[in-house]
Amino acid sequence: SSTSPRKKEMFSRRVKEETPLTPKYTYITTKEEVNSKHATSIKTELEPETFRPNLSEPSELLEAQQIEKLAKNLPPRTIGYPWTLAYGTTKHGMSIKSLYRAMQGQDTPVLLVIRDSDGGVFGALASEPFKISEGFYGTGETFLFTFCPEFEVYKWTGDNMFFMKGDMDSLAFGGGSGEFGLWLDGDLYHGRSHSCKTFGNPMLSKKEDFYIQDIEIWAFE
């Protein structure tokens, strides 16, 4: 019996598929590979810029590398926005009242950077601007960080919701074991850091009790 045209066609197609490619075809690149190479080159070009934000003015507390490290850990909604100095003790003075006043009108997360009398730099990213509150407020975007001695970030453990709280006498972050992760007094003169369940952090400063030398608070807008 003669082979039907359809079977012949299927047979010849199978032979073509099974025939090894001749050298002239070996250099053809698939669309996916082209796209992937293109994407890689774009990523390489963009990556350094992605984590180098523009600052409204130079930071007196953070070096360029420290800024880049912090930028990589900020909430996605802050990426691409310039850092604006909302509060600085050299500009606004050492007063918690001035700090809260500077927060009015802000509606982005804020980055608190502290330098203590030992030269240590550490602080917190707050999911919203600082305010006077009866209880704790904030979300799991909040985290603590330190550069003493190496850069470490301590994000929310999920253990409790004690993100931050503030009144005219103090500003505090984290809790759960009777101690705050980071605490500042109303004069912004004296502070304390302790391990806490909210962020699973060790002490951020060299000593549990420290003296504040300078503070900067950056908003993203």
Secondary structure, 3 states (H helix, E strand, C coil): CCCCHHHHHHHHHHHHHHCCCCHHHCCCCCHHHHHHHHHHHHHHHHHHHHCCCCECCCCCCCCHHHHHHHHCCCCHHHCCCCEEEEEEHHHHCCCHHHHHHHHCCCCCCEEEEEEECCCCEEEEEECCCCCCCCCCECCCCCEEEECCCCCEEEECCCCCCCCEEECCCEEEECCCCCCCCEEEECCCCEEEECCECCCCECCCCCCCEEEEEEEEEEEEC
